[in-house]
Amino acid sequence: MADMKTVTVTRTINAPIEKVFDLLSDHANYKANFGVKGSKLVKEGKPDRNGLGAVRWIDAGLMQFEEEITAYERPRRFDYLIIKCSAPLEHQGGSVRLESVGNATKVTWTSAMRMNVPVIGGLLTKILVGKIGQAFGSMLKQTEQRLAA
């Protein structure tokens, strides 16, 4: 079985922490991002729709999954766990953490996973982590562009 791999992407976005958090934590914004074909709220969370306990369905093209929000501390962080996936993915959890840096916001997005596939799982995990790193980077770049507009 493949080892668990962690992807971490960090970007400083030139916008206030509350605006960055609201854009990143709202599933409805995911469709505007590269690679995401659709998203919907399966179950509302607390205290916000996308808050603690929310379950969101994401169509990322080659993979569709449901994720549950496992921690929600506006505007500093939200964590999630993929609970259903169209691929044989084992997810250990993800976290989006935000920190004010002057008038900007430093975002650190991490996620740990592995592909449960005999023999080639390690290779598939390595490829997946690379693609997910690119997707996170793209989403953060697009978030910055949307907030600058």
N, C-alpha and C positions, 0 to 999 in steps of 0.2 A: 504494500500500500504506500502511496505517495506521502511524503512529509507535508505537514501543514506549512503553508507559506504566507507571509504577511506582505501586503503592499501598503506603502505609505507615500502620500503625496501632500506636499506643503506649498501653499501659495499665499502671498500677501495681496489682499484685494483693497483697492483704494476706495473704501466705503465704510460707513458706520456698522458696527457689529450687529445691531438689531436688523438692519436691512439685509445684510448678508445671511444671517440666520433664517430670516423669514423666507428668503428665496430658496435656500438650500433645503430647508425642512419641509417645504410644501410639495407633495407628490405631483400636484397639477403642473408644476414648472418643469418636470422631467421631460415631458414631450417636446419642449423647446430645445432640449439638448441633443447633441450629436449621438446617434446610435439608439436612442430611446424611441420606440415606435408608439408606445402607449403606456398609460398609468392610470390606475383608479384606486380609490379608497374602498377597501373591502369592509373595514370596521373602523369606526371613529375612535380616536384616543381622547385622553384627558390631559391637561385642561383645554388643549386645542385639538382640533380635528386630527391633525397630524402628530399629536402628542403621545404620551405614554400609553402603550397598549394598542395603538393604531396598527392596522394591518393594511399594507399597500401591495397591490399587484403591479408589477413592472414588466413590460414587453421590451426586451433589449435586442430584438431581432432573432439571433441564433439561440437565445435563452430567455425563458419567461420564468419569473419567480415571484413569490410572496415574501415580504419581509415584515417583521413585527418590530415596532419601536420599543426598546427595552430600557431606555433612559431618555429623559427629556428635561433639560434644564435651560430654558430660554434665557438669554441668548448665547449661552456658553458651550452647550454640547447637546448632541442627541446620538444615541447608540441604536443599533438595529441588528437583527438576526434573521438570516434567510431561513424560513421555516418550510418552504416548498419550492422545488426547482424542477424544471423540465430536463435538466442535465443531472448526472450523478455527482452532485456537488455536496461536499460537507463544509458547512460554514461555521466558524468559531465565533464570529461576531465582527461588527464594524462600528466605527466611531467617527463622528465629525466633531472636532473640537475647535472652538473659536476663541481668539484672544485679541483684545484691543491693543493696537500699536499706534499710538498717536491718533490720527484721524482715520487710520486704516484698520483692517482686520486680518490677522494671521489665521489661516485655516489649515488644520492638519487632519487629513482624512486617512484612516487606516482600516484595513479589512484583512481577516485571516481565513484561509480556505484551502481546500485540496479537492482534486477530482478523484473519486472512488472508482477507478477503472484498473483492473489487473494489468500488469506488465507496463503499460504506457501511461499510467496515472501521473507519474513524476513529470514526464514530458508535457502532458496536457495541463498539469497544474502550472508549470513554468510559463507556458504560452498564455494561459488564462490570466495569470497574475500580471504579465506584461500588457495584455489588452485592457485589463481593468485599470491598471495604472494610467494608461493613455486616456481611458474614458473619464476617470476622476479628474485628471489634468485638464481635459477638454471642458468638462462641466464647470470647473472652477474658473477657467479662462472666460467661458461664455457668461458665467455669473458676473464677473468683473465687467465685461462688455455691456451687459444688460443694465447694470447699475450705473455705468458711466453715461449711458444714453439719455 
